[in-house]
Amino acid sequence: MSQSASGAAGAEPRVRPGSSARALSEAYDTALLDLDGVVYAGGHAIVHAVESLADAREAGMRLAYVTNNALRTPDAVAEHLVELGIPTGADDVITSAQAVARLVSDQLPEGARVLVVGGEGLRVALRERGLVPVDSADDEPVAVVQGYGGPDMAWKRFAEACYAIAGGGVPWFASNTDLTIPSARGIAPGNGAAVEVVRIATGAEPQVAGKPLPPMHRETILRTGAKTPLVVGDRLDTDIEGAFNGEVDSLLVLTGVTDAAQLLAAPPQHRPTYVDRDLRGVLTGQPEVTVEGDGFRCGGWTASAGDERLELEGDGEAMDGLRALCAAAWTVAGDGVCELDAEKVLGRLQL
């Protein structure tokens, strides 16, 4: 399988992408798939996503959809995926709302009142754990839970949270702290931006459940029963770091927010086990990156680190060139960040 298939985090920083002689859909029992930027963008499926997921399912791989977005319920997410042509049940969807609800229920008794700053997905998840959602600090909540509530979230909701946290001294939980969220019109403020409003006003710090933190990984494993999971995502700071923290392998796809330059500059906790262009990578093996002289070879490409920039020679499949460049960049960086100029070599790959 990969060079560190037994644990993506490992004791030493990853210095090159892993390899797999088998298709990833055969090497791992469950794909833990991010949604935005991996399966769909806005209301539309990403190219090759629907057919790739169907083939992976046919190969025996379980598909679970893991999202930091706490707004929609699992039923609503599943319905959207079905509309896109991806057979999905609510049990196949894991949200940060579910993860934070479990985090809260581990610390509060059943029937406890929880002030909700968020949407229906958060309310449903809290009720599932035996907690009672309320809307006002006057309802005597014993905790505040904050999740993304959509673009029309009223400012008074943040005020209620502040009254309960600063005035009532109750604990504060957040589903996730993603600063941004993709929308049909571009990048919009995410729950992390809203969390900052409450943090600044109260001086408090929330307990956070979502990716890349352990509560989300725990929730995912508990709900899927995965033995050999593969995290599939497009974000280094949530999906890949979450896999790192959970000590499981990961596949980065380049259909979302992360580009090739960001991948080369990734610190150890953001370096994926595998990298591929899109979800078709789940259906194939992953080529080995080998040491060749002072550089690294993958397919027809050889990459090395020069005095001031990365160097690339050869030709062939662009992704092989990127994998070789990852090895050169990550080796130079060690446990830090590669700052060498990669603009010229990446231009050759036309990714």
C-alpha positions in Angstrom: 0.0 0.0 0.0 1.5 3.4 0.9 4.8 4.1 2.5 3.0 4.8 5.8 -0.3 3.0 5.3 -0.5 2.1 9.0 -0.5 5.8 10.1 -0.5 9.0 8.1 0.8 11.0 11.0 3.8 8.9 11.9 6.8 9.9 13.9 8.7 11.4 10.9 7.4 14.0 8.5 6.2 12.6 5.2 8.7 13.5 2.6 7.1 11.9 -0.5 3.6 10.7 -1.6 2.8 7.1 -0.9 2.2 4.4 -3.5 -0.3 1.6 -3.9 -0.1 -1.3 -6.2 -3.8 -1.9 -5.7 -6.7 0.4 -6.5 -7.5 2.6 -3.5 -11.1 1.4 -3.6 -9.7 -2.1 -3.0 -7.0 -1.2 -0.5 -9.3 0.7 1.9 -12.7 -0.4 3.2 -14.3 3.1 3.5 -13.8 6.4 1.8 -14.5 9.4 4.1 -15.4 12.0 1.5 -15.6 15.7 1.9 -18.4 17.3 -0.1 -17.7 20.8 -1.3 -14.9 20.8 -3.8 -14.7 17.0 -3.9 -18.2 15.7 -4.8 -19.9 18.9 -5.8 -19.4 22.6 -6.3 -22.5 24.6 -5.5 -25.4 22.7 -6.8 -23.6 20.7 -9.4 -21.5 17.5 -9.3 -17.8 17.8 -10.0 -16.7 16.2 -13.3 -16.1 12.5 -13.0 -17.5 12.4 -9.4 -20.7 10.5 -10.0 -19.3 7.8 -12.1 -16.2 7.4 -10.0 -18.2 7.0 -6.8 -20.5 4.4 -8.5 -17.5 2.4 -9.6 -15.9 2.6 -6.1 -19.2 1.4 -4.5 -19.3 -1.5 -7.1 -15.8 -2.5 -6.1 -17.0 -2.9 -2.5 -15.9 0.3 -0.9 -18.2 2.0 1.5 -18.8 5.7 0.8 -19.3 8.1 3.7 -19.8 11.8 3.3 -18.1 13.9 6.0 -18.8 17.6 6.1 -18.0 20.5 8.5 -21.1 22.3 7.4 -23.6 22.1 10.3 -26.5 23.8 8.6 -28.2 21.0 6.7 -29.4 17.7 8.3 -28.0 14.4 7.1 -31.4 13.7 5.4 -31.1 17.0 3.4 -27.5 16.3 2.4 -28.4 12.7 1.3 -31.4 14.1 -0.7 -29.1 16.5 -2.6 -26.6 13.7 -3.4 -29.4 11.5 -4.7 -30.5 14.4 -6.9 -27.0 14.5 -8.4 -27.2 10.7 -9.2 -25.3 9.4 -6.1 -27.4 6.8 -4.1 -27.0 8.0 -0.5 -28.9 7.4 2.8 -28.9 9.7 5.8 -26.7 7.1 7.6 -24.0 7.7 5.0 -23.6 11.4 6.0 -21.6 12.6 9.0 -21.7 16.3 9.9 -19.9 18.5 12.4 -23.3 19.1 14.0 -23.4 15.5 15.0 -19.8 15.6 16.3 -20.4 18.7 18.4 -23.7 17.3 19.7 -21.8 14.2 21.0 -19.1 16.4 22.5 -21.8 18.3 24.4 -23.7 15.2 25.5 -20.6 13.7 26.9 -20.4 16.7 29.3 -24.1 17.5 30.0 -27.0 15.3 31.4 -29.8 14.2 29.1 -32.5 16.8 28.8 -30.1 19.7 29.3 -31.0 23.0 27.6 -28.6 24.2 25.0 -28.7 27.6 23.3 -28.4 27.1 19.6 -26.7 29.6 17.3 -27.1 27.9 14.0 -29.5 26.0 11.7 -31.7 23.0 11.6 -28.9 20.5 11.2 -27.6 21.5 14.7 -31.0 21.3 16.3 -31.6 17.8 14.9 -28.2 16.6 16.1 -28.7 17.9 19.6 -32.2 16.3 19.9 -30.6 13.0 18.6 -28.3 13.1 21.7 -31.2 13.8 24.1 -30.5 17.6 24.5 -33.1 20.4 24.3 -32.4 23.3 21.9 -33.4 26.8 23.0 -33.2 30.2 21.4 -32.6 32.7 24.2 -30.2 33.2 27.2 -33.4 33.8 29.2 -34.3 30.1 28.7 -31.6 29.2 31.2 -29.4 27.2 28.9 -26.4 25.3 30.5 -24.4 25.5 27.3 -24.1 27.4 24.0 -23.6 25.6 20.7 -22.6 27.5 17.5 -22.7 26.3 14.0 -23.1 27.8 10.5 -26.6 29.2 10.2 -26.6 30.4 6.6 -26.1 33.8 5.1 -29.3 35.2 6.8 -28.2 34.5 10.4 -29.6 37.4 12.5 -27.1 39.5 14.5 -29.3 39.0 17.6 -28.4 35.3 17.6 -24.8 36.2 18.3 -26.0 38.6 21.1 -27.9 35.8 22.8 -24.8 33.6 22.7 -22.8 36.4 24.3 -25.4 37.0 27.0 -25.2 33.3 28.0 -21.5 32.9 27.8 -20.3 36.2 29.3 -23.3 36.9 31.5 -24.2 33.3 32.5 -20.8 31.7 32.4 -22.0 28.7 30.5 -19.6 26.6 28.4 -19.4 27.3 24.6 -19.1 24.8 21.8 -18.5 25.3 18.1 -19.2 22.8 15.3 -16.2 24.0 13.4 -14.0 27.1 12.8 -13.8 27.2 9.0 -13.4 30.9 8.3 -14.8 30.7 4.8 -17.4 28.6 2.9 -17.9 28.3 -0.9 -21.0 29.7 -2.4 -22.4 30.1 -5.9 -21.2 33.7 -5.9 -17.8 33.0 -4.5 -16.2 32.7 -1.1 -18.4 33.7 1.8 -17.8 34.0 5.6 -18.0 30.6 7.3 -18.8 29.6 10.9 -15.2 30.4 11.9 -15.9 34.1 11.1 -19.1 34.0 13.2 -17.2 32.3 16.1 -14.7 35.2 16.0 -17.6 37.6 16.6 -18.6 35.8 19.8 -14.9 35.3 20.9 -14.1 39.0 20.6 -17.3 40.0 22.4 -16.9 37.6 25.3 -13.1 36.8 25.5 -14.2 33.1 25.8 -12.8 30.1 23.9 -15.1 27.4 22.5 -14.6 23.7 22.5 -14.5 22.8 18.7 -15.6 19.5 17.2 -15.2 19.7 13.4 -12.3 18.8 11.1 -9.4 18.7 11.6 -10.0 18.0 15.3 -10.3 14.6 16.9 -14.1 14.8 17.8 -15.0 14.8 14.1 -12.8 11.8 13.3 -14.2 10.0 16.3 -17.7 10.6 15.2 -16.9 9.4 11.7 -15.4 6.2 12.8 -18.2 5.5 15.3 -20.8 6.0 12.7 -19.1 4.1 9.8 -17.3 1.4 11.7 -14.4 1.8 9.2 -11.4 -0.4 9.8 -9.1 1.0 7.0 -10.5 4.4 6.1 -9.2 6.7 3.4 -9.9 10.4 3.9 -10.6 12.1 0.6 -10.6 15.9 0.5 -9.6 19.1 -1.2 -8.5 21.2 1.8 -5.2 20.8 3.5 -6.1 22.5 6.7 -9.3 20.5 7.4 -9.4 17.2 5.4 -5.7 16.4 5.3 -4.8 17.7 8.7 -7.8 15.8 10.1 -6.5 12.6 8.6 -3.0 13.4 10.0 -4.5 13.9 13.5 -6.5 10.7 13.2 -3.4 8.8 11.9 -5.1 7.5 8.8 -4.2 7.8 5.1 -5.6 10.5 2.8 -6.1 11.4 -0.8 -6.0 15.0 -1.9 -8.0 15.9 -5.1 -7.3 19.1 -7.0 -10.9 19.9 -7.7 -11.4 22.3 -4.8 -9.5 25.0 -3.0 -6.0 23.6 -2.9 -3.7 24.2 -5.8 -0.4 22.6 -6.7 1.7 25.5 -5.3 0.0 25.2 -1.9 0.5 21.4 -1.9 4.3 21.8 -2.5 4.5 24.3 0.4 2.5 22.1 2.8 3.9 21.6 6.3 4.0 18.0 7.6 0.4 17.9 9.0 -0.9 19.0 5.6 0.9 16.5 3.4 -1.5 13.9 2.0 -0.6 10.2 1.5 -1.8 10.4 -2.1 -2.6 13.1 -4.6 -4.7 12.9 -7.8 -6.5 15.2 -10.2 -10.1 14.2 -9.2 -12.1 11.3 -7.8 -10.9 8.9 -10.5 -7.9 8.5 -8.3 -9.9 6.4 -5.9 -10.3 3.8 -8.7 -6.6 3.4 -9.5 -3.3 2.5 -7.8 -0.8 5.2 -7.0 2.6 5.2 -8.7 5.7 5.0 -6.6 8.0 8.0 -6.2 11.6 6.7 -6.1 14.9 8.3 -5.2 17.1 8.9 -8.3 20.5 10.5 -7.7 19.9 13.8 -5.9 16.2 13.9 -6.9 13.0 11.9 -7.1 11.4 10.2 -10.1 7.8 9.4 -10.8 6.7 8.1 -14.2 8.6 10.1 -16.9 9.5 13.0 -14.5 12.5 13.7 -12.3 12.4 16.5 -9.7 15.1 18.0 -7.5 15.7 21.1 -5.4 18.0 23.7 -6.9 19.7 26.6 -5.2 16.7 28.9 -5.4 13.9 26.9 -7.0 12.6 23.4 -7.7 13.7 21.8 -10.9 11.8 19.3 -13.1 13.0 17.3 -16.1 11.3 14.8 -18.4 7.7 14.5 -19.6 4.6 12.4 -19.3 1.5 12.5 -17.1 1.3 15.8 -15.2 0.3 14.3 -11.9 3.4 12.2 -11.9 5.4 15.3 -12.3 3.6 16.9 -9.4 4.2 13.8 -7.2 7.9 14.0 -8.0 7.9 17.7 -7.1 6.2 17.0 -3.8 9.0 14.6 -2.9 11.6 17.2 -3.7 9.8 20.1 -1.9 8.9 18.1 1.2 12.4 16.6 1.5 13.9 20.1 1.4 11.3 21.4 3.9 11.7 18.6 6.4 9.4 19.5 9.3 9.0 23.0 7.9 7.6 24.7 4.8 9.3 24.7 1.3 9.8 28.3 0.2 11.5 27.6 -3.1 10.1 29.1 -6.3 8.0 26.5 -8.1 6.2 28.8 -10.6 8.2 27.8 -13.6 8.1 24.0 -13.1 4.4 24.1 -12.3 3.8 26.0 -15.5 5.3 23.1 -17.4 2.7 20.7 -15.9 -0.2 22.9 -16.8 -2.3 21.7 -13.9 
